[in-house]
Amino acid sequence: MIDAARIAVGAAQLRLRRPETARWLARLRAEASLPRAEMRARQTARLATLLEHAARHVPYWRDWFAGAGLAPADAVDPDRFRRLPVMTRRLLQDGGERLWSDDHVARDSYLNSSGGSTGQPVRVRQDRAYADAVHAAKLLWDEWAGYRLGASKAVVWGSERDLFHGQETLRGRLKRWVRGEHWLNAFRMTPVEMDAFLDRLEAAPPRLLLGYANSLYELAAHAERTGRRIEGVGAVMSSASTLFPAYRTTIRRVFGAPVFDRYGCREVGDPAGEGPSHAGAHVCESLYVVEVLRDDDTPCEPGETGRLVVTCLVNFSMPMIRYDIGDVAAWHESDAPSDGVSWRRLREIGGRAIETIVRPDGGVVSPMYFIHLLGVTLERGWIARFQFVQDRPEALRVRLVLRDPVADPATVHAAALDEIATKVRQAIGDGVAVAFEFPSEIPPSASGKYRYVISNVRTGPDDGR
């Protein structure tokens, strides 16, 4: 009864407080099952609007279209669309305000930061219209997992406020109670805190357990080590890091619930999510154009793994057109509808090779903490790429590639390095030794994946790194 009441309240609040999100959610529900030709026509129309806007209002794209002699209306043709440059993270780092629309202020825009799956921090400008649309996509993926807004939810996610300031605000805790949410801070998962969280799950199983893939796995592995199984959880939703097959198996075994995965990033939102059949991740074609490309930028065939390149159709403040996310994927071999959804499906989304850091007290810290630390929380513009390496629980090496190399970086950036070291110790432990290195580059691993967190202390099951 409590969940039913909260669901009713959640639906009413969505309509009243975020009406555009509610409208987008209704639109996504309807468009997910449209015949492919009709869906393609709507997607093309939205792409044409975005390209026309970019050519008129964004300096970078205005110059490109003028130099290429290509009309935006003609660029929606797939062959011509592939003439547009692929946006890299380096372009986002260097492009600055030339990538912003000249009307972004009127669009109620804001800056969002990301460390990304490649350890290259970037900032992107987004706006309220974008936020409404991508939030609707998240709600749709939740619905496919059997969850409705307002129902009970347990969350394994990162909270810098809890870590840095000791506790969350009373208002924040009240809002979570009203929403029926219970949280475990993925940035400080000690054995004691994991046990307490499992006790809560056991006493009141939620309709949805949401979390970082690696953190959900660590929680499930801890439960198994202590001989626990949790019954009654409705579904598990993994996000933000790669859900390796062994992770999925362990999580499903411990929580006795189907495990869903959604794919997303801060730069463009959540382009894809699993349906009930778990036969790949459906691309939300209402909001995105997704390409899978070879190294020469030609399109991959179904089943062929390539670079994941995404165009977000709803961010007009900083159009993300043909953005190379830094991950790899393959189109599903079958183009037939699945789960009653006609959107195309991706399989084998990967590239985000990240590892859990082990605390001296036996607890664990999600690798997402470190992407937040250098890519989001501190927003250090002088860092071009970063990598954290743990050789033992009491020590951590921080490797930083500088955007503008200097002779003595430890002195030039001393204050910033002290801040980084302090925040590392807040997560791992006060006595942890933090050493800084300044290589000229950080190459990918032998598999071609870039690893921004490497733990040589203890890792999860084999993930093909």
matplotlib code that plots the C-alpha trace (Angstrom):
import matplotlib.pyplot as plt

x = [0.0, 2.9, 4.4, 1.1, 0.6, 4.1, 3.7, 0.5, 2.3, 5.4, 3.3, 1.4, 4.6, 6.2, 3.2, 3.2, 6.9, 8.4, 5.6, 8.1, 9.7, 6.2, 5.4, 8.7, 8.1, 4.7, 6.3, 9.1, 6.6, 4.7, 7.6, 9.5, 7.1, 6.6, 7.3, 11.0, 10.2, 8.0, 10.5, 13.3, 11.3, 10.8, 14.5, 15.6, 13.3, 14.8, 18.3, 17.5, 16.4, 19.5, 21.9, 20.1, 20.4, 24.1, 24.9, 23.2, 24.1, 27.3, 30.5, 32.4, 29.6, 28.8, 32.5, 32.5, 29.3, 30.5, 33.9, 32.5, 29.9, 27.2, 23.7, 22.5, 19.3, 21.4, 23.5, 20.7, 21.4, 23.4, 26.3, 26.5, 26.1, 29.2, 31.1, 30.6, 33.7, 33.7, 33.8, 36.6, 37.2, 40.2, 37.9, 35.7, 38.7, 40.1, 36.9, 35.7, 32.9, 33.1, 31.1, 28.3, 25.2, 25.0, 21.5, 22.5, 21.7, 18.1, 17.9, 18.6, 21.9, 24.4, 27.9, 28.3, 31.7, 32.9, 36.1, 34.8, 35.8, 39.2, 40.5, 40.2, 38.2, 35.8, 33.0, 29.8, 27.0, 23.5, 20.1, 16.7, 15.1, 17.9, 17.6, 13.8, 14.3, 17.2, 15.4, 12.4, 14.7, 16.0, 12.3, 11.6, 14.5, 13.2, 9.7, 11.1, 12.6, 9.2, 9.8, 7.5, 8.6, 7.8, 8.1, 10.8, 14.3, 17.8, 20.7, 24.4, 25.9, 28.5, 28.0, 30.8, 28.8, 28.5, 32.2, 33.6, 31.2, 30.3, 26.6, 24.0, 21.7, 18.4, 16.5, 18.3, 17.6, 13.9, 13.6, 15.0, 12.5, 9.6, 10.8, 11.2, 15.0, 17.7, 21.4, 24.8, 27.7, 29.7, 32.6, 33.0, 31.8, 33.2, 32.2, 30.1, 28.2, 27.7, 26.3, 23.9, 22.7, 22.1, 20.2, 17.9, 17.5, 16.6, 14.1, 12.4, 13.3, 13.0, 11.2, 14.5, 18.2, 20.2, 23.9, 27.3, 27.9, 31.2, 29.7, 26.7, 29.2, 31.3, 28.2, 27.0, 30.5, 30.6, 27.1, 28.4, 31.5, 29.4, 26.9, 23.9, 21.2, 18.7, 15.2, 12.3, 14.2, 12.1, 14.9, 18.5, 19.6, 23.2, 24.7, 27.8, 30.4, 30.6, 28.3, 30.6, 28.9, 30.5, 29.2, 25.7, 25.7, 26.9, 24.4, 21.5, 22.5, 22.7, 19.7, 17.5, 16.3, 16.6, 19.6, 19.1, 21.7, 21.5, 24.3, 25.1, 27.5, 27.4, 28.1, 25.0, 22.8, 21.6, 21.3, 20.5, 18.9, 17.9, 14.4, 12.9, 14.3, 17.9, 18.7, 20.8, 20.4, 17.8, 19.0, 16.5, 16.2, 13.8, 16.7, 19.8, 21.5, 24.0, 26.8, 29.3, 32.4, 35.6, 38.9, 38.6, 35.2, 33.2, 30.1, 30.5, 28.3, 25.9, 28.0, 31.2, 32.7, 33.6, 33.8, 30.5, 29.7, 26.6, 24.6, 22.2, 19.1, 17.9, 20.9, 20.8, 23.0, 26.0, 25.1, 26.9, 27.1, 28.9, 30.6, 33.1, 32.3, 35.5, 33.7, 33.1, 30.0, 28.4, 25.0, 22.9, 22.9, 19.1, 17.3, 13.9, 11.9, 12.4, 10.3, 7.7, 10.3, 11.4, 14.5, 17.8, 19.8, 23.5, 25.3, 28.7, 29.1, 32.5, 35.6, 35.1, 37.7, 37.6, 38.7, 37.7, 40.1, 40.6, 40.8, 43.3, 40.3, 39.0, 36.3, 36.2, 35.9, 34.1, 36.4, 33.7, 34.9, 38.2, 36.4, 34.3, 37.4, 39.4, 36.7, 33.8, 34.5, 37.7, 37.5, 41.2, 41.7, 45.4, 45.0, 44.8, 44.6, 44.8, 45.2, 45.2, 47.3, 47.1, 49.9, 48.9, 46.1, 48.2, 49.5, 48.1, 50.0, 48.3, 49.5, 48.8, 49.4, 49.5, 47.9, 50.8, 53.9, 56.1, 59.6, 58.5, 54.8, 55.0, 55.8, 53.7, 50.6, 51.5, 48.2, 46.0, 48.0, 47.6, 43.9, 43.8, 45.8, 43.5, 40.4, 42.0, 42.7, 39.2, 38.0, 40.6, 42.1, 44.0, 47.3, 47.4, 50.5, 49.7, 52.4, 52.2, 53.8, 53.8, 54.3, 54.1, 51.4, 49.4, 49.0, 46.0, 46.3, 47.2, 43.4, 43.2, 41.1, 42.2, 42.2, 41.9, 41.9, 44.2, 44.2, 46.9, 45.5, 42.3, 40.1, 36.8, 36.2, 38.0, 36.6, 38.8, 41.1]
y = [0.0, 2.4, 1.8, 2.2, 5.6, 6.7, 5.7, 7.8, 10.7, 10.3, 10.4, 13.5, 15.3, 14.5, 16.0, 19.1, 19.8, 18.4, 18.5, 18.3, 15.2, 13.7, 14.6, 13.1, 9.9, 9.5, 10.2, 7.6, 5.0, 5.5, 5.8, 2.8, 0.5, 2.5, 0.8, 1.4, 3.6, 6.0, 6.1, 6.8, 9.7, 11.3, 10.8, 12.4, 15.4, 16.0, 15.6, 18.2, 20.7, 20.1, 20.5, 23.7, 25.2, 24.2, 25.8, 29.0, 29.4, 27.5, 29.0, 25.7, 24.1, 27.4, 27.5, 23.8, 23.9, 27.0, 25.4, 22.1, 23.8, 21.5, 22.6, 21.3, 20.1, 17.8, 16.5, 14.2, 11.9, 9.0, 9.3, 13.0, 12.8, 10.7, 13.6, 15.6, 15.4, 13.1, 15.0, 13.8, 14.5, 16.6, 18.8, 19.2, 20.2, 22.6, 23.9, 25.9, 28.4, 27.9, 24.7, 26.6, 27.9, 31.7, 31.5, 29.1, 31.6, 31.8, 28.1, 28.0, 26.2, 24.9, 23.3, 19.6, 17.9, 14.4, 12.5, 10.0, 6.4, 7.5, 9.6, 12.8, 15.4, 17.5, 20.0, 20.2, 22.7, 21.3, 22.9, 22.2, 20.9, 18.3, 17.4, 16.8, 14.5, 12.4, 12.1, 10.6, 8.0, 7.0, 6.6, 4.5, 2.1, 1.8, 1.0, -1.8, -3.2, -3.2, -0.1, 2.9, 6.4, 6.6, 2.9, 1.8, 2.0, 1.2, 3.0, 2.2, 5.4, 8.0, 10.9, 13.5, 15.5, 12.5, 11.8, 15.3, 16.9, 13.9, 13.7, 14.7, 17.7, 17.0, 18.2, 15.6, 12.8, 13.9, 13.9, 10.4, 9.2, 10.7, 9.0, 5.7, 5.5, 4.1, 4.8, 3.2, 5.5, 3.7, 5.9, 4.4, 0.8, -0.6, -4.1, -2.5, -0.2, -3.0, -5.3, -2.6, -1.9, -5.7, -5.7, -3.0, -4.8, -8.0, -6.2, -4.2, -5.5, -2.6, -2.7, -1.6, -1.8, 0.7, 1.2, 1.3, -2.1, -2.6, -1.5, -3.8, -6.6, -5.8, -5.7, -9.0, -10.6, -9.3, -10.9, -14.2, -14.1, -13.6, -16.3, -14.1, -14.2, -11.4, -12.3, -10.1, -7.5, -6.6, -5.9, -4.7, -1.8, -1.5, 1.7, 3.9, 1.1, -2.1, -4.9, -7.9, -11.3, -12.5, -9.4, -10.0, -13.7, -12.9, -10.0, -12.1, -15.1, -13.0, -10.8, -13.4, -10.7, -10.0, -7.7, -4.9, -2.6, 0.9, 2.6, 6.3, 9.0, 12.6, 14.1, 12.8, 11.1, 7.5, 6.4, 2.7, 0.3, -3.3, -4.7, -7.7, -10.2, -9.0, -9.4, -6.3, -2.7, -0.8, 2.6, 5.4, 6.5, 9.3, 11.2, 9.8, 8.8, 6.1, 4.9, 2.0, 2.8, 1.2, 3.0, 4.5, 5.9, 3.6, 1.9, -1.5, -4.4, -6.0, -8.1, -6.3, -4.4, -0.7, 2.7, 4.1, 7.5, 9.3, 12.3, 13.7, 15.2, 17.3, 19.4, 22.6, 24.6, 22.6, 20.2, 16.9, 15.7, 12.5, 12.4, 9.6, 8.5, 6.4, 3.0, 0.2, -1.8, -3.9, -3.8, -6.9, -9.3, -9.3, -6.2, -7.7, -6.0, -7.4, -6.8, -5.1, -2.4, -1.5, 0.5, -1.1, -3.0, -2.8, -5.7, -6.1, -2.5, -2.2, -0.1, 1.1, -1.1, 0.1, -1.6, -1.3, 0.2, -1.7, 0.2, -0.9, -1.8, -4.3, -2.0, -0.9, 2.4, 2.5, 3.6, 6.1, 8.1, 8.9, 9.9, 12.3, 13.6, 14.7, 14.9, 16.4, 17.6, 19.5, 20.3, 20.7, 22.2, 21.6, 17.9, 16.3, 12.7, 10.8, 7.3, 5.9, 2.8, 0.8, -1.6, -2.2, -1.0, 1.6, 3.4, 4.9, 6.4, 9.2, 9.6, 12.9, 14.0, 17.8, 19.8, 22.3, 20.5, 22.5, 21.8, 21.2, 20.3, 19.2, 22.8, 24.6, 22.7, 22.0, 23.4, 21.4, 18.2, 18.6, 18.9, 15.8, 13.8, 15.0, 13.9, 10.5, 9.9, 10.9, 8.0, 5.3, 6.1, 8.9, 7.0, 6.1, 7.3, 9.2, 9.7, 11.8, 10.9, 13.1, 10.9, 12.5, 10.0, 7.1, 4.4, 2.0, -1.6, -4.4, -4.9, -1.4, -0.2, 2.8, 2.0, 5.0, 2.9, 0.0, -2.1, -4.7, -5.6, -7.5, -7.4, -8.8, -11.7, -11.8, -9.0, -9.5, -6.6]
z = [0.0, 0.8, -2.6, -4.3, -2.6, -3.4, -7.0, -7.3, -5.6, -7.8, -11.0, -9.8, -8.9, -12.2, -14.1, -11.9, -11.3, -14.5, -17.1, -20.0, -18.6, -18.3, -21.9, -23.1, -21.1, -22.8, -26.2, -25.6, -24.5, -27.8, -30.1, -28.8, -30.7, -33.9, -37.2, -38.1, -41.1, -39.1, -36.2, -38.7, -40.2, -36.8, -35.9, -39.2, -38.6, -35.2, -36.6, -39.3, -36.6, -34.6, -37.5, -38.7, -35.2, -35.0, -38.3, -37.3, -33.7, -32.9, -34.1, -34.5, -36.6, -38.4, -39.6, -40.5, -42.6, -44.4, -45.1, -46.3, -48.5, -47.1, -46.3, -42.9, -44.5, -46.8, -44.0, -42.7, -45.6, -44.0, -46.5, -46.1, -42.3, -42.1, -43.7, -40.5, -38.2, -35.2, -32.0, -29.7, -26.0, -27.1, -29.2, -26.1, -24.0, -26.6, -28.3, -25.4, -26.0, -29.8, -29.2, -27.3, -28.9, -28.8, -27.2, -24.4, -21.7, -22.9, -22.8, -19.0, -19.6, -17.1, -17.2, -16.5, -16.0, -16.7, -16.3, -18.8, -19.4, -20.9, -18.0, -20.0, -18.0, -20.1, -19.5, -21.5, -21.5, -21.2, -20.6, -19.0, -22.2, -22.4, -18.8, -19.1, -22.1, -20.8, -17.4, -19.2, -20.8, -17.4, -16.2, -19.3, -18.6, -15.0, -16.2, -18.4, -15.2, -13.6, -11.5, -11.3, -10.0, -6.3, -5.5, -3.0, -4.2, -2.8, -4.3, -4.3, -5.6, -4.8, -2.5, -2.2, 0.3, 2.7, 2.3, 2.5, 5.0, 7.2, 6.4, 4.0, 4.7, 6.6, 3.5, 1.3, 3.8, 3.9, 0.2, 0.0, 2.7, 0.8, -2.4, -0.5, -1.2, 0.9, 0.0, 0.4, -0.4, -3.1, -2.3, 1.2, 1.3, 4.5, 5.7, 8.5, 6.2, 3.6, 6.4, 7.5, 4.0, 3.4, 6.7, 5.3, 2.0, 3.9, 6.2, 3.4, -0.1, -2.6, -5.9, -7.5, -6.5, -8.5, -8.6, -10.3, -11.8, -10.0, -6.7, -7.0, -7.7, -4.6, -2.5, -3.8, -3.4, 0.2, 0.9, -0.5, 1.6, 4.7, 3.7, 2.8, 0.2, -0.1, -1.3, -2.5, -4.5, -7.5, -10.0, -10.1, -12.4, -13.3, -14.7, -15.0, -15.5, -17.5, -16.4, -17.1, -17.4, -14.2, -12.4, -13.7, -12.6, -9.1, -8.6, -9.8, -7.7, -4.4, -4.9, -6.7, -9.1, -12.8, -13.6, -16.1, -17.6, -18.9, -20.8, -20.3, -19.6, -18.3, -21.7, -23.5, -20.9, -21.3, -24.9, -24.4, -21.9, -21.6, -22.0, -20.1, -22.5, -21.9, -25.6, -25.9, -25.1, -27.1, -28.4, -27.6, -31.2, -30.2, -28.5, -30.2, -33.4, -32.6, -34.9, -34.5, -36.5, -37.5, -37.0, -40.5, -39.5, -41.8, -40.3, -38.8, -39.8, -37.3, -34.9, -35.7, -32.7, -33.2, -31.7, -30.2, -31.7, -30.4, -31.6, -28.9, -30.6, -27.6, -26.4, -28.3, -25.9, -27.0, -29.8, -29.3, -32.9, -33.7, -30.3, -29.8, -26.2, -26.0, -25.6, -28.0, -28.9, -31.7, -33.3, -32.5, -35.4, -35.4, -36.4, -35.5, -32.7, -29.2, -26.1, -28.3, -29.1, -32.6, -31.6, -32.7, -30.1, -29.1, -27.6, -26.0, -24.9, -23.3, -23.0, -19.4, -17.8, -14.2, -10.9, -7.3, -4.8, -1.6, 1.7, 4.5, 6.7, 4.1, 2.7, -1.0, -2.9, -6.2, -9.1, -9.9, -7.0, -8.8, -12.0, -9.9, -8.0, -11.1, -13.7, -11.8, -8.2, -8.7, -12.4, -12.9, -16.3, -16.2, -16.2, -19.7, -18.5, -15.3, -13.9, -10.3, -9.6, -6.3, -5.5, -1.9, 0.4, 2.1, -1.0, -4.2, -7.2, -9.0, -12.6, -14.3, -17.9, -17.9, -20.6, -20.5, -19.2, -16.7, -15.4, -11.8, -11.6, -8.0, -7.1, -9.6, -8.7, -5.0, -3.6, -6.0, -5.4, -1.7, -2.2, -4.4, -1.8, 1.0, -0.8, -1.8, 1.9, 2.9, 0.7, 1.4, 4.8, 6.6, 6.7, 3.0, 1.1, -2.0, -4.6, -7.8, -11.1, -14.3, -17.4, -20.8, -21.8, -20.5, -23.1, -23.2, -22.0, -24.4, -25.1, -26.3, -23.3, -21.3, -17.6, -15.4, -12.2, -11.8, -8.6, -8.1, -4.7, -5.6, -8.6, -9.5, -11.9, -15.3, -17.5, -20.5, -19.7]

ax = plt.figure().add_subplot(projection="3d")
ax.plot(x, y, z, "-o")
ax.set_aspect("equal")
plt.show()
